[in-house]
Amino acid sequence: MSFLKRATSYYRTITSKEEREFAHSFRQITGRTPINIRLYHQAMRHSSVARKNSGGIKDSYERLEYLGDAILGMIVAEMLFKKYPFQEEGFLTELRARIVSRESLNTLSYKIGLGPLVKYNQHRGPKHKSIYGDVLEALIGAFYLDHGFAATEQFVIKRLIQPHYDFESLLSTDYNHKSKIIEWGQKENKLVEFELLEERGDGSNQFVVVVKVDGQQFSTGYGHNKKKAEQDAARRSLEQLQVDTTPEP
């Protein structure tokens, strides 16, 4: 059955005005009509309002987020690889990290209108806005299962990356993750330290730095100099801690 016939058949089965509006929202966001609307409901559902399925797993966005994260990373990596044919690995890695960072995805999620579509329990739900970056990755996973890789690649590049990212601005912006993690430590009364674990002088100029919180190793970062490795380790720590660094929309 063709996509058009499947989409037409799908719309004929919808009787609820609310459900039609929900489907229309994703048509506006992705450029494609949902075929399996259940995937999109799951992508917007936090574990605080999710029920367990027959396998005993909560039917929330988390599995779709896992899938979408991998797909997004691959699409962005290939796009940058083709766009910058003469740049080294370190340049590509840093730019990709800035595009898919939690702060970036949170902001993008607001921009494309996912905020009102997310379902969670306000009393038992998330306390950080990082949920919005999570559901964006879950949407990518849902869209991939619904429409396949080629359509997903087009959606990510044409509707997410190209309209909302200026690569030159990204490259010129200095995100000071190190100061943010230190500020977090001060607020939480925790000691945050950076330790250089390894310096490879074999021509690769690879530095490895670990963030320690109260003396315990937390996250490891990599870079072509110590400063970049510290920033990478701090960024990973902020994401792991789910520290909210997203500006209000």
N, CA, C and O of each residue as an XYZ file, in Angstrom:
996
protein
N       0.845     -1.191      0.000
C       0.000      0.000      0.000
C       0.886      1.248      0.000
O       1.846      1.329      0.766
N       0.567      2.210     -0.849
C       1.353      3.431     -0.937
C       1.207      4.261      0.326
O       0.276      4.087      1.112
N       2.177      5.188      0.498
C       2.126      6.070      1.675
C       0.829      6.862      1.688
O       0.193      6.977      2.736
N       0.413      7.421      0.526
C      -0.799      8.240      0.468
C      -2.026      7.433      0.869
O      -2.886      7.930      1.596
N      -2.115      6.172      0.393
C      -3.259      5.339      0.737
C      -3.259      5.001      2.222
O      -4.307      4.995      2.869
N      -2.062      4.717      2.759
C      -1.972      4.400      4.186
C      -2.373      5.607      5.035
O      -3.096      5.472      6.022
N      -1.889      6.797      4.631
C      -2.208      8.013      5.390
C      -3.699      8.306      5.326
O      -4.304      8.681      6.330
N      -4.306      8.132      4.125
C      -5.742      8.364      3.969
C      -6.532      7.392      4.821
O      -7.503      7.768      5.478
N      -6.101      6.123      4.802
C      -6.759      5.100      5.595
C      -6.660      5.422      7.074
O      -7.616      5.238      7.827
N      -5.490      5.907      7.484
C      -5.275      6.275      8.888
C      -6.243      7.386      9.307
O      -6.869      7.292     10.363
N      -6.369      8.426      8.495
C      -7.231      9.555      8.861
C      -8.698      9.139      8.942
O      -9.462      9.702      9.726
N      -9.085      8.165      8.140
C     -10.473      7.709      8.190
C     -10.794      7.012      9.504
O     -11.956      6.958      9.906
N      -9.776      6.477     10.180
C      -9.997      5.763     11.429
C     -10.049      6.706     12.627
O     -10.430      6.283     13.719
N      -9.678      7.969     12.451
C      -9.663      8.927     13.555
C     -11.029      9.598     13.684
O     -11.524     10.209     12.737
N     -11.621      9.478     14.851
C     -12.915     10.107     15.088
C     -12.805     11.252     16.088
O     -13.662     12.135     16.111
N     -11.774     11.247     16.905
C     -11.612     12.262     17.930
C     -10.976     13.524     17.349
O      -9.967     13.461     16.647
N     -11.583     14.664     17.654
C     -11.023     15.933     17.210
C      -9.650     16.152     17.824
O      -8.738     16.643     17.159
N      -9.501     15.782     19.107
C      -8.214     15.924     19.796
C      -7.126     15.097     19.116
O      -5.986     15.541     18.979
N      -7.496     13.883     18.692
C      -6.531     13.016     18.029
C      -6.136     13.571     16.658
O      -4.979     13.469     16.251
N      -7.095     14.152     15.959
C      -6.786     14.761     14.668
C      -5.834     15.942     14.839
O      -4.906     16.121     14.050
N      -6.071     16.740     15.868
C      -5.195     17.881     16.123
C      -3.795     17.427     16.512
O      -2.802     18.046     16.130
N      -3.725     16.338     17.278
C      -2.431     15.779     17.670
C      -1.658     15.330     16.431
O      -0.473     15.634     16.293
N      -2.323     14.612     15.539
C      -1.680     14.151     14.307
C      -1.275     15.326     13.423
O      -0.209     15.316     12.809
N      -2.143     16.341     13.367
C      -1.847     17.514     12.547
C      -0.607     18.244     13.055
O       0.166     18.781     12.261
N      -0.418     18.267     14.366
C       0.760     18.917     14.944
C       2.039     18.283     14.416
O       2.995     18.988     14.095
N       2.062     16.967     14.326
C       3.266     16.286     13.849
C       3.414     16.393     12.339
O       4.526     16.357     11.811
N       2.299     16.523     11.654
C       2.361     16.812     10.218
C       3.045     18.164      9.995
O       3.868     18.308      9.091
N       2.703     19.143     10.819
C       3.308     20.471     10.709
C       4.787     20.441     11.076
O       5.592     21.130     10.451
N       5.152     19.651     12.084
C       6.532     19.606     12.565
C       7.432     18.821     11.624
O       8.545     19.253     11.323
N       6.964     17.683     11.163
C       7.825     16.772     10.395
C       7.663     16.879      8.890
O       8.560     16.496      8.139
N       6.525     17.398      8.443
C       6.264     17.444      7.005
C       5.636     16.170      6.479
O       5.365     16.065      5.283
N       5.400     15.201      7.348
C       4.792     13.923      6.946
C       3.601     13.605      7.846
O       3.614     13.912      9.038
N       2.583     12.994      7.270
C       1.428     12.572      8.042
C       1.762     11.309      8.824
O       2.254     10.346      8.236
N       1.512     11.282     10.127
C       1.762     10.056     10.896
C       0.939      8.887     10.372
O      -0.227      9.037     10.006
N       1.575      7.719     10.345
C       0.866      6.502      9.958
C       0.495      5.713     11.208
O      -0.661      5.329     11.392
N       1.486      5.474     12.065
C       1.243      4.799     13.337
C       1.275      5.846     14.447
O       2.334      6.140     15.001
N       0.125      6.399     14.763
C       0.052      7.510     15.712
C       0.479      7.096     17.114
O       0.881      7.940     17.914
N       0.396      5.798     17.417
C       0.791      5.332     18.745
C       2.267      5.617     19.026
O       2.647      5.863     20.171
N       3.087      5.584     17.994
C       4.508      5.878     18.170
C       4.716      7.310     18.651
O       5.591      7.565     19.478
N       3.929      8.230     18.145
C       4.072      9.644     18.491
C       3.539      9.917     19.896
O       4.078     10.752     20.623
N       2.480      9.210     20.267
C       1.998      9.313     21.639
C       3.085      8.824     22.609
O       3.351      9.460     23.629
N       3.695      7.705     22.280
C       4.740      7.162     23.144
C       5.925      8.117     23.227
O       6.511      8.287     24.296
N       6.282      8.743     22.102
C       7.430      9.652     22.066
C       7.220     10.866     22.965
O       8.195     11.462     23.423
N       5.983     11.243     23.226
C       5.679     12.421     24.040
C       5.312     12.065     25.476
O       4.939     12.945     26.252
N       5.411     10.790     25.841
C       4.918     10.332     27.142
C       6.077     10.074     28.108
O       6.902      9.189     27.880
N       6.129     10.859     29.188
C       7.139     10.663     30.228
C       6.772      9.451     31.100
O       5.605      9.069     31.184
N       7.765      8.865     31.733
C       7.525      7.666     32.551
C       6.572      7.927     33.712
O       5.962      6.992     34.232
N       6.434      9.199     34.130
C       5.550      9.527     35.250
C       4.076      9.318     34.922
O       3.245      9.250     35.828
N       3.740      9.214     33.625
C       2.350      8.969     33.236
C       2.220      7.710     32.384
O       1.152      7.436     31.838
N       3.297      6.950     32.270
C       3.292      5.760     31.407
C       2.850      4.523     32.185
O       3.135      4.382     33.374
N       2.157      3.641     31.494
C       1.773      2.353     32.063
C       2.733      1.277     31.573
O       3.368      1.423     30.529
N       2.828      0.206     32.333
C       3.683     -0.913     31.934
C       3.004     -1.724     30.840
O       1.802     -1.987     30.895
N       3.800     -2.115     29.840
C       3.243     -2.934     28.769
C       3.270     -4.412     29.179
O       3.599     -4.746     30.318
N       2.921     -5.279     28.242
C       2.836     -6.715     28.553
C       4.177     -7.301     28.961
O       4.232     -8.349     29.605
N       5.265     -6.623     28.584
C       6.595     -7.099     28.947
C       7.090     -6.529     30.259
O       8.221     -6.795     30.665
N       6.245     -5.737     30.935
C       6.628     -5.160     32.212
C       7.456     -3.897     32.098
O       8.004     -3.428     33.095
N       7.559     -3.334     30.893
C       8.338     -2.120     30.668
C       7.392     -0.940     30.502
O       6.382     -1.043     29.806
N       7.716      0.173     31.135
C       6.876      1.359     31.006
C       6.867      1.859     29.574
O       7.912      1.974     28.934
N       5.674      2.153     29.080
C       5.495      2.555     27.689
C       5.730      4.058     27.552
O       4.834      4.805     27.158
N       6.950      4.490     27.885
C       7.307      5.910     27.834
C       8.215      6.171     26.642
O       8.428      5.299     25.799
N       8.750      7.398     26.587
C       9.579      7.779     25.449
C      10.998      7.219     25.498
O      11.736      7.369     24.524
N      11.402      6.585     26.583
C      12.813      6.302     26.806
C      13.429      5.371     25.763
O      14.560      5.603     25.335
N      12.721      4.328     25.346
C      13.268      3.424     24.328
C      13.383      4.144     22.983
O      14.366      3.970     22.262
N      12.379      4.949     22.652
C      12.444      5.712     21.400
C      13.548      6.764     21.458
O      14.179      7.060     20.443
N      13.781      7.326     22.640
C      14.869      8.296     22.807
C      16.217      7.646     22.503
O      17.059      8.230     21.821
N      16.409      6.441     23.012
C      17.641      5.684     22.750
C      17.859      5.507     21.250
O      18.963      5.716     20.747
N      16.810      5.125     20.547
C      16.905      4.919     19.106
C      17.157      6.237     18.381
O      18.023      6.317     17.510
N      16.394      7.272     18.744
C      16.527      8.566     18.077
C      17.880      9.205     18.299
O      18.413      9.851     17.396
N      18.445      9.040     19.478
C      19.771      9.572     19.784
C      20.810      9.001     18.832
O      21.645      9.736     18.305
N      20.760      7.684     18.608
C      21.714      7.042     17.714
C      21.531      7.501     16.266
O      22.506      7.750     15.557
N      20.278      7.610     15.840
C      19.994      8.015     14.462
C      20.408      9.463     14.231
O      21.024      9.780     13.213
N      20.074     10.342     15.170
C      20.449     11.752     15.047
C      21.958     11.907     14.973
O      22.465     12.644     14.127
N      22.684     11.217     15.854
C      24.141     11.306     15.847
C      24.740     10.867     14.528
O      25.682     11.487     14.033
N      24.193      9.789     13.948
C      24.708      9.288     12.677
C      24.429     10.266     11.536
O      25.302     10.521     10.706
N      23.207     10.815     11.494
C      22.851     11.739     10.419
C      23.706     13.001     10.485
O      24.210     13.463      9.462
N      23.872     13.556     11.680
C      24.673     14.769     11.840
C      26.133     14.490     11.510
O      26.791     15.311     10.871
N      26.647     13.338     11.941
C      28.046     12.988     11.665
C      28.304     12.901     10.157
O      29.303     13.427      9.666
N      27.415     12.245      9.435
C      27.595     12.113      7.985
C      27.451     13.471      7.291
O      28.194     13.780      6.360
N      26.493     14.275      7.749
C      26.287     15.589      7.154
C      27.535     16.454      7.297
O      27.947     17.104      6.337
N      28.143     16.470      8.487
C      29.347     17.267      8.724
C      30.540     16.693      7.970
O      31.378     17.441      7.468
N      30.617     15.386      7.888
C      31.706     14.728      7.152
C      31.710     15.179      5.689
O      32.769     15.415      5.108
N      30.524     15.297      5.104
C      30.415     15.720      3.704
C      30.593     17.231      3.545
O      31.158     17.698      2.556
N      30.104     17.985      4.531
C      30.150     19.451      4.440
C      31.566     19.981      4.619
O      31.933     20.985      4.009
N      32.364     19.316      5.451
C      33.725     19.779      5.744
C      34.737     18.693      5.367
O      35.278     18.032      6.253
N      35.001     18.497      4.077
C      35.865     17.394      3.632
C      37.332     17.550      4.017
O      38.086     16.579      3.945
N      37.755     18.741      4.423
C      39.171     18.951      4.727
C      39.433     19.222      6.211
O      40.537     19.613      6.588
N      38.425     19.015      7.039
C      38.587     19.239      8.471
C      38.949     17.939      9.187
O      38.573     16.847      8.759
N      39.692     18.086     10.295
C      40.123     16.924     11.061
C      39.006     16.413     11.964
O      37.975     17.062     12.138
N      39.240     15.232     12.533
C      38.253     14.560     13.378
C      37.841     15.410     14.573
O      36.664     15.449     14.933
N      38.802     16.089     15.186
C      38.493     16.890     16.363
C      37.497     18.001     16.072
O      36.595     18.255     16.870
N      37.655     18.660     14.935
C      36.746     19.723     14.512
C      35.335     19.166     14.331
O      34.365     19.746     14.818
N      35.226     18.037     13.628
C      33.924     17.433     13.356
C      33.246     16.977     14.645
O      32.040     17.148     14.817
N      34.036     16.394     15.551
C      33.491     15.903     16.812
C      32.945     17.048     17.658
O      31.864     16.938     18.237
N      33.693     18.142     17.730
C      33.256     19.270     18.546
C      32.002     19.920     17.978
O      31.095     20.275     18.730
N      31.941     20.078     16.657
C      30.766     20.702     16.058
C      29.542     19.812     16.219
O      28.451     20.303     16.508
N      29.716     18.506     16.035
C      28.586     17.591     16.239
C      28.100     17.662     17.684
O      26.895     17.672     17.934
N      29.034     17.710     18.635
C      28.663     17.770     20.054
C      27.840     19.017     20.347
O      26.900     18.965     21.140
N      28.181     20.134     19.717
C      27.431     21.365     19.942
C      26.027     21.290     19.342
O      25.076     21.832     19.905
N      25.904     20.625     18.211
C      24.598     20.501     17.562
C      23.665     19.617     18.380
O      22.488     19.941     18.540
N      24.181     18.501     18.902
C      23.323     17.528     19.585
C      23.411     17.634     21.109
O      22.953     16.736     21.816
N      23.993     18.722     21.621
C      24.084     18.892     23.071
C      22.689     19.003     23.674
O      21.731     19.352     22.983
N      22.582     18.704     24.965
C      21.276     18.755     25.619
C      20.691     20.164     25.586
O      19.493     20.328     25.355
N      21.530     21.194     25.816
C      21.037     22.569     25.756
C      20.458     22.880     24.383
O      19.388     23.476     24.260
N      21.196     22.461     23.347
C      20.783     22.734     21.976
C      19.467     22.042     21.637
O      18.577     22.653     21.044
N      19.341     20.765     22.012
C      18.127     20.018     21.689
C      16.935     20.511     22.501
O      15.809     20.516     22.004
N      17.169     20.925     23.742
C      16.077     21.493     24.531
C      15.494     22.722     23.846
O      14.279     22.854     23.696
N      16.391     23.624     23.430
C      15.962     24.860     22.777
C      15.256     24.566     21.453
O      14.228     25.170     21.144
N      15.812     23.638     20.675
C      15.223     23.283     19.388
C      13.831     22.683     19.576
O      12.920     22.958     18.795
N      13.672     21.865     20.614
C      12.380     21.242     20.886
C      11.302     22.299     21.109
O      10.181     22.166     20.617
N      11.648     23.353     21.855
C      10.711     24.462     22.055
C      10.393     25.143     20.726
O       9.235     25.438     20.429
N      11.427     25.385     19.936
C      11.253     26.129     18.686
C      10.281     25.439     17.735
O       9.486     26.105     17.071
N      10.338     24.117     17.665
C       9.492     23.416     16.702
C       8.114     23.083     17.277
O       7.265     22.535     16.574
N       7.888     23.414     18.557
C       6.546     23.294     19.121
C       6.230     22.017     19.865
O       5.058     21.661     19.987
N       7.243     21.305     20.373
C       6.970     20.066     21.089
C       6.487     20.298     22.523
O       5.836     19.429     23.103
N       6.800     21.466     23.101
C       6.477     21.723     24.497
C       5.060     21.362     24.904
O       4.885     20.596     25.851
N       4.032     21.884     24.226
C       2.645     21.608     24.628
C       2.210     20.158     24.402
O       1.175     19.739     24.920
N       2.980     19.398     23.642
C       2.597     18.029     23.302
C       3.101     17.004     24.304
O       2.641     15.862     24.306
N       4.044     17.397     25.157
C       4.652     16.465     26.107
C       3.692     16.194     27.258
O       3.075     17.116     27.792
N       3.567     14.918     27.640
C       2.676     14.510     28.724
C       3.506     14.006     29.907
O       4.320     13.095     29.758
N       3.295     14.604     31.077
C       3.960     14.121     32.286
C       3.174     14.560     33.507
O       2.388     15.505     33.444
N       3.388     13.876     34.609
C       2.736     14.198     35.874
C       3.464     15.370     36.513
O       4.653     15.269     36.817
N       2.767     16.476     36.719
C       3.419     17.682     37.232
C       3.927     17.519     38.658
O       4.789     18.275     39.105
N       3.394     16.534     39.369
C       3.829     16.314     40.749
C       4.961     15.296     40.835
O       5.843     15.407     41.687
N       4.932     14.294     39.939
C       5.955     13.254     39.984
C       6.860     13.279     38.757
O       7.728     12.419     38.608
N       6.663     14.246     37.891
C       7.398     14.303     36.641
C       8.770     14.934     36.778
O       9.245     15.157     37.892
N       9.407     15.223     35.659
C      10.774     15.750     35.650
C      10.836     17.167     36.194
O       9.891     17.945     36.056
N      11.957     17.487     36.812
C      12.160     18.829     37.344
C      13.034     19.672     36.416
O      13.199     20.872     36.641
N      13.587     19.063     35.392
C      14.476     19.782     34.492
C      13.879     19.823     33.087
O      13.163     18.912     32.671
N      14.188     20.892     32.377
C      13.684     21.041     31.015
C      14.397     20.122     30.033
O      14.091     20.146     28.841
N      15.349     19.305     30.509
C      16.033     18.375     29.614
C      15.065     17.363     29.014
O      15.391     16.704     28.027
N      13.870     17.233     29.605
C      12.871     16.323     29.049
C      12.550     16.691     27.604
O      12.232     15.814     26.801
N      12.629     17.969     27.267
C      12.233     18.396     25.924
C      13.257     17.976     24.875
O      12.890     17.654     23.744
N      14.520     17.977     25.235
C      15.524     17.421     24.334
C      15.362     15.920     24.194
O      15.582     15.356     23.122
N      14.971     15.271     25.296
C      14.753     13.822     25.266
C      13.619     13.457     24.313
O      13.752     12.532     23.512
N      12.498     14.185     24.399
C      11.355     13.834     23.553
C      11.630     14.174     22.089
O      11.051     13.551     21.199
N      12.496     15.143     21.824
C      12.869     15.410     20.435
C      13.599     14.207     19.858
O      13.329     13.799     18.728
N      14.525     13.636     20.628
C      15.207     12.420     20.165
C      14.211     11.275     20.026
O      14.309     10.476     19.094
N      13.241     11.190     20.957
C      12.220     10.149     20.864
C      11.366     10.331     19.612
O      10.985      9.351     18.971
N      11.065     11.582     19.264
C      10.305     11.850     18.042
C      11.074     11.361     16.814
O      10.486     10.785     15.898
N      12.377     11.590     16.796
C      13.191     11.115     15.672
C      13.132      9.592     15.590
O      13.040      9.028     14.500
N      13.186      8.927     16.747
C      13.067      7.472     16.759
C      11.714      7.010     16.262
O      11.624      6.052     15.493
N      10.655      7.689     16.698
C       9.301      7.333     16.269
C       9.130      7.554     14.765
O       8.561      6.718     14.063
N       9.626      8.680     14.288
C       9.505      9.014     12.873
C      10.250      7.996     12.011
O       9.779      7.614     10.940
N      11.413      7.563     12.488
C      12.196      6.547     11.768
C      11.397      5.239     11.646
O      11.335      4.647     10.568
N      10.794      4.796     12.742
C      10.006      3.565     12.702
C       8.773      3.716     11.819
O       8.308      2.745     11.222
N       8.249      4.929     11.737
C       7.021      5.187     10.980
C       7.280      5.386      9.488
O       6.460      4.993      8.658
N       8.421      5.997      9.144
C       8.654      6.389      7.748
C       9.972      5.896      7.149
O      10.177      6.041      5.944
N      10.862      5.325      7.943
C      12.109      4.818      7.393
C      13.250      5.823      7.445
O      13.054      6.992      7.780
N      14.449      5.347      7.108
C      15.638      6.173      7.296
C      15.719      7.348      6.327
O      16.071      8.454      6.737
N      15.403      7.134      5.061
C      15.540      8.209      4.071
C      14.686      9.420      4.446
O      15.150     10.558      4.384
N      13.444      9.168      4.833
C      12.558     10.263      5.232
C      13.049     10.925      6.514
O      12.935     12.140      6.679
N      13.599     10.114      7.422
C      14.111     10.655      8.684
C      15.315     11.557      8.440
O      15.437     12.617      9.055
N      16.186     11.145      7.561
C      17.353     11.961      7.221
C      16.907     13.308      6.646
O      17.469     14.351      6.980
N      15.905     13.272      5.790
C      15.384     14.508      5.200
C      14.753     15.391      6.272
O      14.956     16.606      6.271
N      13.998     14.798      7.177
C      13.358     15.529      8.274
C      14.413     16.210      9.149
O      14.292     17.395      9.458
N      15.434     15.472      9.543
C      16.463     16.013     10.431
C      17.219     17.159      9.757
O      17.419     18.211     10.363
N      17.633     16.960      8.525
C      18.455     17.965      7.853
C      17.630     19.168      7.402
O      18.015     20.314      7.634
N      16.488     18.900      6.753
C      15.712     19.979      6.145
C      14.854     20.750      7.147
O      14.626     21.946      6.968
N      14.374     20.081      8.200
C      13.441     20.741      9.112
C      14.024     21.033     10.494
O      13.489     21.861     11.231
N      15.118     20.356     10.846
C      15.720     20.606     12.154
C      17.047     21.348     12.047
O      17.232     22.386     12.681
N      17.963     20.826     11.256
C      19.312     21.401     11.227
C      19.385     22.687     10.411
O      19.772     23.731     10.936
N      19.022     22.623      9.148
C      19.213     23.780      8.260
C      18.443     25.032      8.701
O      19.007     26.124      8.638
N      17.192     24.928      9.141
C      16.476     26.165      9.518
C      16.893     26.744     10.870
O      16.646     27.921     11.131
N      17.521     25.942     11.736
C      17.716     26.370     13.118
C      19.167     26.463     13.578
O      19.422     26.884     14.706
N      20.119     26.082     12.735
C      21.520     26.109     13.143
C      22.359     26.929     12.166
O      22.276     26.756     10.950
N      23.151     27.806     12.716
C      24.158     28.552     11.960
C      25.514     28.004     12.382
O      25.986     28.294     13.481
N      26.141     27.216     11.519
C      27.384     26.542     11.886
C      28.484     27.525     12.257
O      29.269     27.267     13.169
N      28.542     28.644     11.556
C      29.581     29.624     11.855
C      29.397     30.203     13.257
O      30.368     30.416     13.982
N      28.143     30.453     13.630
C      27.876     30.959     14.980
C      28.206     29.910     16.031
O      28.746     30.228     17.091
N      27.877     28.660     15.731
C      28.197     27.589     16.660
C      29.694     27.492     16.897
O      30.145     27.295     18.025
N      30.460     27.633     15.818
C      31.904     27.502     15.922
C      32.528     28.670     16.666
O      33.564     28.512     17.311
N      31.906     29.840     16.581
C      32.479     31.023     17.209
C      32.013     31.213     18.649
O      32.553     32.050     19.372
N      31.001     30.429     19.072
C      30.471     30.547     20.431
C      31.275     29.680     21.385
O      31.507     28.501     21.119
N      31.690     30.257     22.477
C      32.464     29.533     23.478
C      31.550     29.162     24.643
O      31.276     29.984     25.517
N      31.085     27.918     24.643
C      30.250     27.446     25.732
C      31.154     27.076     26.912
O      31.963     26.154     26.804
N      31.025     27.776     28.020
C      31.890     27.520     29.158
C      31.240     26.506     30.092
O      30.697     26.859     31.138
N      31.306     25.239     29.691
C      30.728     24.175     30.502
C      31.474     24.033     31.823
O      30.881     23.667     32.838
N      32.761     24.318     31.813
C      33.552     24.165     33.037
C      33.032     25.094     34.133
O      32.883     24.675     35.281
N      32.758     26.339     33.787
C      32.255     27.271     34.802
C      30.875     26.864     35.283
O      30.528     27.103     36.439
N      30.072     26.245     34.400
C      28.728     25.835     34.779
C      28.758     24.686     35.775
O      27.971     24.664     36.721
N      29.671     23.722     35.569
C      29.734     22.590     36.490
C      30.312     23.034     37.840
O      29.922     22.520     38.888
N      31.237     23.985     37.803
C      31.780     24.518     39.062
C      30.694     25.279     39.825
O      30.594     25.173     41.047
N      29.884     26.044     39.094
C      28.772     26.772     39.718
C      27.775     25.800     40.335
O      27.258     26.037     41.426
N      27.509     24.700     39.626
C      26.616     23.663     40.173
C      27.178     23.118     41.481
O      26.439     22.954     42.452
N      28.503     22.832     41.515
C      29.132     22.311     42.718
C      29.001     23.255     43.897
O      28.786     22.823     45.029
N      29.129     24.536     43.628
C      29.008     25.528     44.701
C      27.590     25.557     45.256
O      27.397     25.659     46.467
N      26.597     25.467     44.374
C      25.205     25.480     44.815
C      24.858     24.230     45.610
O      24.081     24.287     46.562
N      25.442     23.088     45.211
C      25.128     21.820     45.857
C      26.098     21.484     46.986
O      26.013     20.416     47.592
N      27.028     22.414     47.263
C      28.032     22.201     48.313
C      28.870     20.955     48.045
O      29.110     20.144     48.940
N      29.308     20.820     46.798
C      30.133     19.684     46.387
C      31.423     20.204     45.756
O      31.434     21.246     45.100
N      32.497     19.466     45.966
C      33.789     19.851     45.416
C      33.939     19.284     44.010
O      33.900     18.068     43.818
N      34.112     20.170     43.024
C      34.300     19.756     41.632
C      35.746     20.013     41.239
O      36.239     21.134     41.364
N      36.429     18.966     40.760
C      37.832     19.072     40.365
C      38.034     18.482     38.980
O      37.267     17.624     38.546
N      39.065     18.942     38.290
C      39.429     18.418     36.977
C      40.831     17.808     37.073
O      41.763     18.445     37.563
N      40.963     16.585     36.605
C      42.259     15.897     36.683
C      42.668     15.410     35.290
O      41.892     14.754     34.595
N      43.893     15.740     34.899
C      44.436     15.267     33.629
C      44.881     13.818     33.789
O      45.806     13.528     34.547
N      44.227     12.917     33.078
C      44.540     11.499     33.182
C      45.609     11.062     32.209
O      46.432     10.200     32.518
N      45.595     11.667     31.020
C      46.500     11.187     29.978
C      46.791     12.297     28.978
O      45.920     13.103     28.651
N      48.009     12.323     28.508
C      48.414     13.241     27.451
C      49.228     12.447     26.446
O      50.344     12.017     26.737
N      48.673     12.260     25.284
C      49.331     11.449     24.257
C      50.120     12.357     23.321
O      49.554     13.201     22.627
N      51.406     12.173     23.316
C      52.266     13.010     22.489
C      52.757     12.324     21.244
O      53.855     12.600     20.760
N      51.937     11.420     20.720
C      52.355     10.635     19.553
C      51.931     11.282     18.247
O      51.876     10.621     17.211
N      51.630     12.577     18.295
C      51.179     13.281     17.094
C      49.690     13.507     17.075
O      49.191     14.358     16.339
N      48.966     12.734     17.897
C      47.508     12.897     17.935
C      47.094     14.022     18.872
O      45.980     14.538     18.783
N      48.013     14.404     19.786
C      47.741     15.480     20.749
C      46.397     15.258     21.451
O      45.571     16.166     21.535
N      46.198     14.051     21.946
C      44.952     13.704     22.609
C      45.098     13.860     24.121
O      45.968     13.245     24.737
N      44.235     14.690     24.712
C      44.235     14.888     26.156
C      42.979     14.229     26.732
O      41.901     14.289     26.140
N      43.142     13.603     27.893
C      42.033     12.945     28.567
C      41.918     13.531     29.971
O      42.866     13.475     30.754
N      40.756     14.092     30.283
C      40.518     14.745     31.569
C      39.278     14.131     32.217
O      38.303     13.817     31.534
N      39.325     13.962     33.536
C      38.171     13.443     34.260
C      37.674     14.504     35.238
O      38.464     15.210     35.865
N      36.351     14.603     35.356
C      35.733     15.449     36.370
C      35.533     14.610     37.622
O      35.016     13.495     37.558
N      35.942     15.146     38.743
C      35.725     14.485     40.029
C      34.749     15.310     40.861
O      34.868     16.531     40.959
N      33.788     14.622     41.452
C      32.825     15.267     42.346
C      33.009     14.654     43.729
O      32.773     13.462     43.930
N      33.437     15.489     44.682
C      33.759     15.024     46.038
C      34.738     13.856     46.013
O      34.610     12.893     46.769
N      35.721     13.970     45.118
C      36.779     12.969     45.058
C      36.471     11.747     44.230
O      37.353     10.918     44.011
N      35.233     11.610     43.760
C      34.841     10.445     42.973
C      34.828     10.788     41.485
O      34.288     11.817     41.080
N      35.437      9.903     40.667
C      35.441     10.133     39.227
C      34.014     10.138     38.692
O      33.196      9.289     39.046
N      33.733     11.127     37.819
C      32.363     11.294     37.340
C      32.269     11.109     35.830
O      31.713     10.118     35.359
N      32.810     12.057     35.071
C      32.751     11.956     33.610
C      34.120     12.246     33.013
O      34.896     13.034     33.554
N      34.402     11.599     31.891
C      35.689     11.753     31.212
C      35.491     12.510     29.907
O      34.522     12.282     29.183
N      36.433     13.426     29.611
C      36.373     14.208     28.378
C      37.656     14.108     27.586
O      38.707     13.749     28.117
N      37.556     14.432     26.300
C      38.694     14.297     25.388
C      38.836     15.571     24.547
O      37.848     16.243     24.253
N      40.057     15.889     24.170
C      40.285     17.061     23.339
C      41.712     17.129     22.853
O      42.581     16.392     23.319
N      41.946     18.038     21.896
C      43.281     18.195     21.326
C      44.167     19.103     22.176
O      45.347     19.289     21.878
N      43.587     19.665     23.235
C      44.378     20.350     24.251
C      43.650     20.189     25.576
O      42.511     19.724     25.622
N      44.328     20.581     26.658
C      43.759     20.360     27.984
C      42.453     21.122     28.175
O      41.511     20.599     28.771
N      42.392     22.343     27.678
C      41.193     23.156     27.847
C      39.982     22.504     27.191
O      38.907     22.454     27.789
N      40.146     22.002     25.959
C      39.029     21.376     25.258
C      38.605     20.084     25.960
O      37.419     19.761     26.017
N      39.581     19.354     26.490
C      39.253     18.121     27.207
C      38.471     18.427     28.479
O      37.544     17.697     28.829
N      38.838     19.499     29.171
C      38.106     19.902     30.370
C      36.675     20.309     30.033
O      35.736     19.950     30.743
N      36.516     21.067     28.938
C      35.184     21.485     28.521
C      34.328     20.278     28.136
O      33.137     20.231     28.446
N      34.935     19.309     27.464
C      34.204     18.111     27.055
C      33.775     17.307     28.280
O      32.644     16.828     28.347
N      34.683     17.161     29.250
C      34.351     16.431     30.476
C      33.250     17.149     31.250
O      32.351     16.507     31.795
N      33.318     18.480     31.300
C      32.294     19.259     31.995
C      30.947     19.124     31.302
O      29.919     18.981     31.964
N      30.945     19.169     29.973
C      29.698     19.032     29.212
C      29.050     17.679     29.486
O      27.842     17.596     29.708
N      29.855     16.623     29.471
C      29.311     15.284     29.729
C      28.750     15.189     31.153
O      27.728     14.543     31.384
N      29.433     15.843     32.104
C      28.970     15.827     33.489
C      27.636     16.536     33.632
O      26.747     16.055     34.334
N      27.490     17.692     32.963
C      26.243     18.450     33.028
C      25.086     17.644     32.458
O      23.979     17.671     32.996
N      25.340     16.934     31.378
C      24.290     16.119     30.770
C      23.927     14.954     31.679
O      22.749     14.630     31.827
N      24.927     14.320     32.292
C      24.673     13.195     33.176
C      23.901     13.643     34.415
O      23.030     12.922     34.901
N      24.217     14.817     34.918
C      23.547     15.360     36.090
C      22.189     15.966     35.758
O      21.388     16.247     36.649
N      21.937     16.165     34.456
C      20.717     16.822     33.984
C      20.587     18.220     34.577
O      19.505     18.653     34.973
N      21.729     18.917     34.627
C      21.715     20.291     35.093
C      21.067     21.149     34.023
O      21.474     21.120     32.861
N      20.063     21.909     34.412
C      19.282     22.709     33.470
C      20.029     23.989     33.117
O      20.111     24.912     33.928
N      20.571     24.040     31.911
C      21.283     25.227     31.442
C      20.555     25.880     30.272
O      21.107     26.746     29.592
N      19.326     25.462     30.044
C      18.560     25.979     28.913
C      17.884     27.291     29.280
O      17.225     27.367     30.317
N      18.031     28.337     28.449
C      17.319     29.580     28.735
C      15.830     29.416     28.573
O      15.371     28.561     27.815
N      15.074     30.228     29.279
C      13.617     30.172     29.157
C      13.196     30.514     27.734
O      13.737     31.455     27.153
N      12.247     29.780     27.154
C      11.800     30.057     25.789
C      10.980     31.328     25.726
O      10.521     31.714     24.651
